[in-house]
Amino acid sequence: MTDESIDVTPRRRPVQARSRERVGNILSHAAAIFHENGVDGTSMSAIARQSGMSLASLYRYFPNKAAIVHAIAEGHVEKMETALREKLPELSLHDAVDVLIDQFYDFYRTEPAYSAIWSGVESMPELRELDLRELYSNARDLDARLQQEYPALSKERSWTASLLLPRSAGTILRLAATLPDDQGQQLVVELKCMARAYLAELARQER
């Protein structure tokens, strides 16, 4: 899945409840197979079999495996964006960072197919756009909160920090999710220390 011209647009946008249920069924079965066998080790035929449909029926919904990968990844991004927007306003900035790091780490470890799909994001053009969308969406939310929390902080530094924090945290958390849980948890602890220290530095610069 490295051809920039690959079409990842679903062939059908489900409108009726039955169609939405069918698409959800396809994606949940595909995620389970990706989790078990990896993306490269999974065929459209295997997804069709596990979803209880013919291969021709599967192709009526998705033109290729890349489109299924993209749809699952888009669901991941939407869940994480929702989590950020729910937690960021209701907690102090330091507490929100701690809670979100824990929540995202748990998500990375437990969401079916997350590691299988996102571990190769740089080699999958169809995911890079989603990855950047997630980064900039999170950065905009964080930037608004930083400007509210530290009003004297320059807009340039606030925006830079808003890009740096989610990108660096995401990179470390994706690594942590691939390690044994005790090692992963230790990385999470150290990541929280780094994030708190950086926020403290921003607070000092704001004064």
Secondary structure, DSSP 4 states (H G I P E B T S, - for coil): ---TT---S-S----SHHHHHHHHHHHHHHHHHHHHH-STT--HHHHHHHHTS-HHHHHHH-SSHHHHHHHHHHHHHHHHHHHHHHHHHHS-HHHHHHHHHHHHHHHHHHSTTHHHHHTTGGG-HHHHHHHHHHHHHHHHHHHHHHHHH-TTS-HHHHHHHHHHHHHHHHHHHHHHTTS-HHHHHHHHHHHHHHHHHHHHHHHHHH-
